[in-house]
Amino acid sequence: MKYKIVENSPFARIARLVLKSSNVAMVLGKTIHLSGVRRESFLKDSAWVAHELCHIRQFQEHGYLRFLWLYLRESMRVGYWNNKYEVEARLAGTKGRQEFLAELRKETDAQLPAQPHSNIHPTGLPIPVDVKKKTI
C-alpha cells in the first residue's frame, strides 16, 4: 500500500479547528494529512498509523468520490462516533492493531514501528484516539 504524508496540511488544519483538537491526521485518497503533529511522532504511534491506513484501504475499496460520499452520508446519518468507517478504523487502531500492522507490513514499503509507543498520546479528541464524551 503506497501512501504519502503531508505535514501542516490546510485540510487537516480545518479539521483541527472544527474538531477543536490539538492534532489531527486525516486521509484523502492515498495521502495522510497532518496538522499539529510531526511526521516522526505520527509514525511512532502504530495505533494511529493503523487507523489512518485503514482509511486509505477504505478509499481504495470504494473509490475516491464514492467513499467521500459514503463517509459523509454515514456521518450525517449516525454521527462521527457511530460511523461504520470510523468504527472499522478504531478497531484497526486498537483491538486488531498487531494483526492489521502485520498484514500492512507485507504490503507497504513504509517503515512502521514494530511495537506501539505508549509514551505518545495524541490529544484533542475525537481524532485519532476516539473517546466518546459523556453529555449531561
CYANA upper distance limits for C-alpha pairs under 8 A (distance plus 0.5 A):
  1 MET  CA    104 LEU  CA      7.86
  1 MET  CA    107 GLU  CA      5.87
  1 MET  CA    108 THR  CA      5.25
  1 MET  CA    109 ASP  CA      8.11
  2 LYS  CA     30 LYS  CA      7.58
  2 LYS  CA    108 THR  CA      6.75
  2 LYS  CA    109 ASP  CA      7.85
  2 LYS  CA    110 ALA  CA      8.41
  3 TYR  CA     30 LYS  CA      5.31
  3 TYR  CA     31 THR  CA      6.03
  3 TYR  CA     32 ILE  CA      7.86
  3 TYR  CA     56 ILE  CA      8.48
  4 LYS  CA     30 LYS  CA      7.07
  4 LYS  CA     31 THR  CA      5.36
  4 LYS  CA     32 ILE  CA      6.71
  5 ILE  CA     31 THR  CA      6.16
  5 ILE  CA     32 ILE  CA      5.23
  5 ILE  CA     33 HIS  CA      6.46
  5 ILE  CA     34 LEU  CA      7.83
  5 ILE  CA     39 ARG  CA      7.76
  6 VAL  CA     31 THR  CA      7.57
  6 VAL  CA     32 ILE  CA      6.72
  6 VAL  CA     33 HIS  CA      5.40
  6 VAL  CA     34 LEU  CA      6.51
  7 GLU  CA     33 HIS  CA      6.75
  7 GLU  CA     34 LEU  CA      5.33
  7 GLU  CA     35 SER  CA      6.77
  7 GLU  CA     37 VAL  CA      8.16
  7 GLU  CA     38 ARG  CA      7.06
  7 GLU  CA     39 ARG  CA      7.08
  8 ASN  CA     12 ALA  CA      7.93
  8 ASN  CA     13 ARG  CA      7.64
  8 ASN  CA     33 HIS  CA      8.04
  8 ASN  CA     34 LEU  CA      6.25
  8 ASN  CA     35 SER  CA      5.31
  8 ASN  CA     36 GLY  CA      7.63
  9 SER  CA     13 ARG  CA      6.60
  9 SER  CA     33 HIS  CA      5.99
  9 SER  CA     34 LEU  CA      6.18
  9 SER  CA     35 SER  CA      6.38
 10 PRO  CA     14 ILE  CA      6.74
 10 PRO  CA     35 SER  CA      8.29
 11 PHE  CA     15 ALA  CA      6.92
 11 PHE  CA     33 HIS  CA      7.53
 12 ALA  CA     16 ARG  CA      6.45
 12 ALA  CA     24 VAL  CA      6.53
 12 ALA  CA     25 ALA  CA      6.94
 12 ALA  CA     26 MET  CA      6.71
 12 ALA  CA     33 HIS  CA      6.16
 12 ALA  CA     34 LEU  CA      6.12
 12 ALA  CA     35 SER  CA      5.77
 13 ARG  CA     17 LEU  CA      6.81
 13 ARG  CA     24 VAL  CA      8.09
 13 ARG  CA     34 LEU  CA      8.29
 13 ARG  CA     35 SER  CA      5.89
 13 ARG  CA     36 GLY  CA      8.37
 14 ILE  CA     18 VAL  CA      6.71
 15 ALA  CA     19 LEU  CA      6.41
 15 ALA  CA     24 VAL  CA      7.60
 16 ARG  CA     20 LYS  CA      6.18
 16 ARG  CA     21 SER  CA      5.53
 16 ARG  CA     22 SER  CA      7.19
 16 ARG  CA     23 ASN  CA      6.86
 16 ARG  CA     24 VAL  CA      6.22
 16 ARG  CA     35 SER  CA      7.60
 17 LEU  CA     21 SER  CA      7.13
 19 LEU  CA    124 GLY  CA      8.37
 19 LEU  CA    125 LEU  CA      8.03
 19 LEU  CA    126 PRO  CA      7.82
 20 LYS  CA    124 GLY  CA      7.21
 20 LYS  CA    125 LEU  CA      8.46
 21 SER  CA    123 THR  CA      7.41
 21 SER  CA    124 GLY  CA      4.30
 21 SER  CA    125 LEU  CA      6.53
 21 SER  CA    126 PRO  CA      8.14
 21 SER  CA    127 ILE  CA      8.04
 22 SER  CA     36 GLY  CA      6.48
 22 SER  CA    123 THR  CA      6.60
 22 SER  CA    124 GLY  CA      5.47
 23 ASN  CA     34 LEU  CA      8.06
 23 ASN  CA     35 SER  CA      6.07
 23 ASN  CA     36 GLY  CA      4.72
 23 ASN  CA     37 VAL  CA      6.22
 23 ASN  CA    122 PRO  CA      7.31
 23 ASN  CA    123 THR  CA      7.01
 23 ASN  CA    124 GLY  CA      6.87
 23 ASN  CA    127 ILE  CA      8.20
 24 VAL  CA     33 HIS  CA      8.44
 24 VAL  CA     34 LEU  CA      6.25
 24 VAL  CA     35 SER  CA      5.80
 24 VAL  CA     36 GLY  CA      6.96
 24 VAL  CA     37 VAL  CA      7.75
 24 VAL  CA    127 ILE  CA      6.49
 24 VAL  CA    128 PRO  CA      7.31
 25 ALA  CA     32 ILE  CA      6.93
 25 ALA  CA     33 HIS  CA      5.97
 25 ALA  CA     34 LEU  CA      5.05
 25 ALA  CA     35 SER  CA      7.10
 25 ALA  CA     52 GLU  CA      7.83
 25 ALA  CA    127 ILE  CA      7.72
 25 ALA  CA    128 PRO  CA      7.44
 26 MET  CA     32 ILE  CA      6.12
 26 MET  CA     33 HIS  CA      5.67
 26 MET  CA     34 LEU  CA      7.17
 26 MET  CA     52 GLU  CA      7.34
 27 VAL  CA     31 THR  CA      6.13
 27 VAL  CA     32 ILE  CA      5.05
 27 VAL  CA     33 HIS  CA      6.47
 27 VAL  CA     52 GLU  CA      6.97
 27 VAL  CA     55 HIS  CA      6.92
 27 VAL  CA     56 ILE  CA      7.04
 28 LEU  CA     32 ILE  CA      7.15
 28 LEU  CA     33 HIS  CA      8.01
 28 LEU  CA     56 ILE  CA      8.09
 28 LEU  CA     59 PHE  CA      8.34
 28 LEU  CA     64 TYR  CA      8.39
 29 GLY  CA     56 ILE  CA      6.59
 29 GLY  CA     59 PHE  CA      6.14
 29 GLY  CA     60 GLN  CA      7.92
 29 GLY  CA     64 TYR  CA      6.37
 30 LYS  CA     56 ILE  CA      6.09
 30 LYS  CA     59 PHE  CA      8.15
 31 THR  CA     56 ILE  CA      8.17
 32 ILE  CA     52 GLU  CA      7.55
 34 LEU  CA     38 ARG  CA      7.86
 34 LEU  CA     39 ARG  CA      8.09
 37 VAL  CA     41 SER  CA      7.16
 37 VAL  CA     42 PHE  CA      7.08
 38 ARG  CA     42 PHE  CA      6.74
 39 ARG  CA     43 LEU  CA      6.62
 40 GLU  CA     44 LYS  CA      6.89
 41 SER  CA     45 ASP  CA      7.35
 41 SER  CA    120 ILE  CA      8.07
 42 PHE  CA     48 TRP  CA      7.58
 42 PHE  CA     49 VAL  CA      7.44
 43 LEU  CA     48 TRP  CA      8.49
 43 LEU  CA     49 VAL  CA      6.77
 43 LEU  CA    112 LEU  CA      7.10
 43 LEU  CA    113 PRO  CA      7.69
 44 LYS  CA    112 LEU  CA      8.05
 44 LYS  CA    113 PRO  CA      6.54
 44 LYS  CA    116 PRO  CA      7.67
 44 LYS  CA    117 HIS  CA      6.87
 44 LYS  CA    120 ILE  CA      8.17
 45 ASP  CA     49 VAL  CA      6.77
 45 ASP  CA    113 PRO  CA      8.04
 45 ASP  CA    116 PRO  CA      6.29
 45 ASP  CA    117 HIS  CA      6.25
 45 ASP  CA    120 ILE  CA      6.93
 46 SER  CA     50 ALA  CA      6.47
 46 SER  CA     93 GLY  CA      8.06
 46 SER  CA     97 ARG  CA      8.14
 46 SER  CA    101 LEU  CA      8.35
 46 SER  CA    112 LEU  CA      7.40
 46 SER  CA    113 PRO  CA      6.58
 46 SER  CA    114 ALA  CA      8.36
 46 SER  CA    115 GLN  CA      7.59
 46 SER  CA    116 PRO  CA      5.56
 46 SER  CA    117 HIS  CA      7.79
 47 ALA  CA     51 HIS  CA      6.67
 47 ALA  CA     92 ALA  CA      7.99
 47 ALA  CA     93 GLY  CA      4.67
 47 ALA  CA     94 THR  CA      6.60
 47 ALA  CA     97 ARG  CA      6.60
 47 ALA  CA    116 PRO  CA      7.25
 48 TRP  CA     52 GLU  CA      6.88
 48 TRP  CA     93 GLY  CA      6.47
 48 TRP  CA    128 PRO  CA      6.63
 48 TRP  CA    129 VAL  CA      8.14
 49 VAL  CA     53 LEU  CA      6.54
 49 VAL  CA     93 GLY  CA      7.95
 49 VAL  CA    112 LEU  CA      8.50
 50 ALA  CA     54 CYS  CA      6.58
 50 ALA  CA     89 ALA  CA      8.06
 50 ALA  CA     92 ALA  CA      6.33
 50 ALA  CA     93 GLY  CA      5.55
 50 ALA  CA     97 ARG  CA      7.07
 50 ALA  CA    100 PHE  CA      7.49
 50 ALA  CA    101 LEU  CA      6.97
 51 HIS  CA     55 HIS  CA      7.26
 51 HIS  CA     89 ALA  CA      5.18
 51 HIS  CA     90 ARG  CA      6.46
 51 HIS  CA     91 LEU  CA      8.32
 51 HIS  CA     92 ALA  CA      6.11
 51 HIS  CA     93 GLY  CA      5.09
 51 HIS  CA    128 PRO  CA      8.11
 52 GLU  CA     56 ILE  CA      7.01
 52 GLU  CA     89 ALA  CA      7.60
 53 LEU  CA     57 ARG  CA      6.81
 54 CYS  CA     58 GLN  CA      6.75
 54 CYS  CA     88 GLU  CA      8.13
 54 CYS  CA     89 ALA  CA      5.93
 54 CYS  CA     92 ALA  CA      7.16
 55 HIS  CA     59 PHE  CA      6.77
 55 HIS  CA     85 TYR  CA      8.03
 55 HIS  CA     89 ALA  CA      7.03
 56 ILE  CA     60 GLN  CA      6.81
 57 ARG  CA     61 GLU  CA      6.61
 58 GLN  CA     62 HIS  CA      6.68
 58 GLN  CA     67 PHE  CA      7.66
 58 GLN  CA     85 TYR  CA      8.21
 59 PHE  CA     63 GLY  CA      5.82
 59 PHE  CA     64 TYR  CA      5.95
 59 PHE  CA     67 PHE  CA      6.17
 59 PHE  CA     68 LEU  CA      8.49
 60 GLN  CA     64 TYR  CA      7.65
 62 HIS  CA     66 ARG  CA      6.48
 62 HIS  CA     67 PHE  CA      5.78
 63 GLY  CA     67 PHE  CA      6.25
 64 TYR  CA     68 LEU  CA      6.85
 65 LEU  CA     69 TRP  CA      6.74
 66 ARG  CA     70 LEU  CA      6.58
 67 PHE  CA     71 TYR  CA      6.36
 68 LEU  CA     72 LEU  CA      6.54
 69 TRP  CA     73 ARG  CA      6.47
 70 LEU  CA     74 GLU  CA      6.49
 71 TYR  CA     75 SER  CA      6.59
 71 TYR  CA     83 ASN  CA      7.99
 71 TYR  CA     85 TYR  CA      7.37
 72 LEU  CA     76 MET  CA      6.65
 73 ARG  CA     77 ARG  CA      6.58
 74 GLU  CA     78 VAL  CA      6.52
 74 GLU  CA     79 GLY  CA      7.61
 74 GLU  CA     83 ASN  CA      6.09
 74 GLU  CA     84 LYS  CA      7.80
 75 SER  CA     79 GLY  CA      4.84
 75 SER  CA     80 TYR  CA      5.60
 75 SER  CA     82 ASN  CA      8.17
 75 SER  CA     83 ASN  CA      5.91
 76 MET  CA     80 TYR  CA      8.47
 78 VAL  CA     82 ASN  CA      6.15
 78 VAL  CA     83 ASN  CA      6.53
 79 GLY  CA     83 ASN  CA      6.45
 80 TYR  CA     86 GLU  CA      7.64
 81 TRP  CA     86 GLU  CA      7.45
 81 TRP  CA     87 VAL  CA      7.82
 81 TRP  CA    130 ASP  CA      8.23
 81 TRP  CA    132 LYS  CA      7.50
 82 ASN  CA     86 GLU  CA      7.72
 82 ASN  CA     87 VAL  CA      7.04
 83 ASN  CA     87 VAL  CA      6.70
 84 LYS  CA     88 GLU  CA      6.61
 85 TYR  CA     89 ALA  CA      6.73
 86 GLU  CA     90 ARG  CA      6.48
 87 VAL  CA     91 LEU  CA      6.76
 88 GLU  CA     92 ALA  CA      6.78
 89 ALA  CA     93 GLY  CA      6.64
 90 ARG  CA     94 THR  CA      6.55
 90 ARG  CA    130 ASP  CA      7.88
 91 LEU  CA     95 LYS  CA      5.86
 91 LEU  CA     96 GLY  CA      6.22
 91 LEU  CA     97 ARG  CA      7.84
 92 ALA  CA     96 GLY  CA      5.41
 92 ALA  CA     97 ARG  CA      5.67
 92 ALA  CA    100 PHE  CA      6.63
 93 GLY  CA     97 ARG  CA      5.51
 96 GLY  CA    100 PHE  CA      6.25
 97 ARG  CA    101 LEU  CA      6.49
 98 GLN  CA    102 ALA  CA      6.58
 99 GLU  CA    103 GLU  CA      6.79
100 PHE  CA    104 LEU  CA      6.71
101 LEU  CA    105 ARG  CA      6.45
101 LEU  CA    112 LEU  CA      8.45
102 ALA  CA    106 LYS  CA      7.25
103 GLU  CA    107 GLU  CA      7.36
104 LEU  CA    108 THR  CA      6.35
105 ARG  CA    109 ASP  CA      7.83
105 ARG  CA    110 ALA  CA      8.26
105 ARG  CA    112 LEU  CA      7.84
122 PRO  CA    127 ILE  CA      8.40
122 PRO  CA    128 PRO  CA      7.16
122 PRO  CA    129 VAL  CA      7.14
123 THR  CA    127 ILE  CA      8.34
123 THR  CA    128 PRO  CA      8.45
123 THR  CA    129 VAL  CA      7.94
125 LEU  CA    129 VAL  CA      6.74
125 LEU  CA    130 ASP  CA      6.59
125 LEU  CA    131 VAL  CA      7.16
126 PRO  CA    130 ASP  CA      5.03
126 PRO  CA    131 VAL  CA      6.63
126 PRO  CA    132 LYS  CA      7.96
